[in-house]
Amino acid sequence: MLSRPVLAKAAVCAGAFGVVASTFMPWLQSGQERRSSYELVSVARRIQEVPTAVIRVATFWWPAVPLLAVASVVVVLWGKARLGALLGLLGAVYVGAFALVFWNLDIPPLGGVQIGSTVAAATASSAAFAVALIANVCFRTPPMSRNERRSGDIP
């Protein structure tokens, strides 16, 4: 049977995969074309219809989402659960907020655009990623003391 820390790490890896995969799924359908979130950001920036400075900054940093997810997983697997949780929570909140903002964003030149259920999937997977990271921090095994290491009572 797997221990809680192993299960929590597996959950973090699965959550990160879900977040990154959802960013590459079709977020936008215009006519026969389906576009990922990265193409949506590119189109929105190209037609210069990103309405506020906050959304402009969010779209500028959007390509860093996979890097942030991978960094959080690597840090958690290296045993730095709190730092990994912080990175992962940052990424999960960013993806969730980004998905909700773009779901409700009205970009006139893209009239007739349908932002599909992938946006909801991105939001749900980012929430699951956050929960997995919190579980990893809460249930991880405390580090062994020096006395435990010296005595050889390592399980």
N, C-alpha and C positions, 0 to 999 in steps of 0.2 A: 504494500500500500504506500502511496506517495504521501510525503509529509506536506504540511500546510505551506511552508516556504516554497517547495517545489511546485505545488499547485498554483500558488500566487504568481510565481515567475512565469509559469506556462500561461496563466491568464493575461499577464502583462504582454507577453509575446503575441498572443492571439488578438488582444485588443489593439496593439500597434499595427498588426497586419490588417485588421479590419478598418482602422482609420486610414491607413495609406491606400488600401485597395479602394475604399469608397471615394477617394479623391480622383482616381483614374476611371471610375465608372461614369456613364453618361449622366451629366447633370442638366443638360440643355438639349432640347430638340427644336430645330428650326427647319421646317420643311422635312426633307429626308435625312438631314445631317444630325448626328448625335455628337455632342461635344463633352469632353471631361471638364472638370473644374478649372484646370489649367488653361484650356482653350477658352472657357468662359471669361476668365480673368484677362486673357490676352485680347479677346474681342472687346471687352468693356474698356480696357486701357487704350486700345487702338482707336476706338471711336470717341474717346475722351468723354465718356458719359458717366464716370465714377463721381458721384455727387459731393461727397464730403472728404475732408482731409483724413479723417480716421479710416474711411473705407479705402482711400488711396494708399495709405500706409499698409493696411491689411492685405490689399492685393499685391503690393510690392513684395511683401515677405511670404506670400502664399507658397511659392516654390520651395521654401525651406521646411515645409511640413514633414515630408518623408525623412529628412535629415534629423529633425527634432525627435520623431518617433523612434528612429533607429538609435539615436544617442541615448534616449531614455532606457531602451531595452538593454543596450550594452552596459550602461552604468548600473542598472539593477542586477544584471548577471555578474558584474564584477563585485557585487556585494555592497554597493553604496545605495541602499534602498531609498533613503530619504531624498538624496539628490536626484535619483532616477524618478521617484514619485513626483518631485517638483517639476522636472522637465516634462514628464508625461502629462501631468495635470495642466501645465501651461499649453502643451500641444492640443490636448483634448478640449479644453475650453476654447482655444482659438478655432479649431475646426468646427465645433458646435456653434459658436457665435457667428462665424463666417457663413456657415450653411444657412442659419436662420436669417441673417441679413440679406444674403443673395436670394433667398426664397421669397422675401417680401420686397425686393428691390424692383422698381419699375424703370426699365431703361427704354425710352421711347423708340430709338432707332431699331431696337430688336423686337418690334411689334409682332405679336403672334407667337412669341417665344413661350415654350412650356418648360418650366423647371420641374423635373419629375420627382419621383419618390426616392431617388438616390440621395437627394438632399436630406430627407428624413432618415435614410440609412446612415448617412455621414454623421448626423446629429446623434443618433442612437449608438453608433459604434464609438463615438468619442465619449459619450457618457459611460459606456461599458468599460472603455479604457481607463477612465478616471476611477471607476469603482475598483477595477483590478489593481490599479496602483495603490489606492488607499488600503485595500486588503493586504497587499504585499508589505506595506509599511506596518500595518497593525498586527499581522500574524507572523512576521518573520521571526526566526529564532534569534534570541539575543546572542551576542558574541561571547565566546568562551573566555573565562578569566585566565590569567597566567597560571594560576594554581591548577586549574583543570587541564591545561595543556601540558604542564610539567608532570602531572601525576600519570599521564598516559591513559586516562579514562575517556578517550575519544571514541564516541559511538561509531 
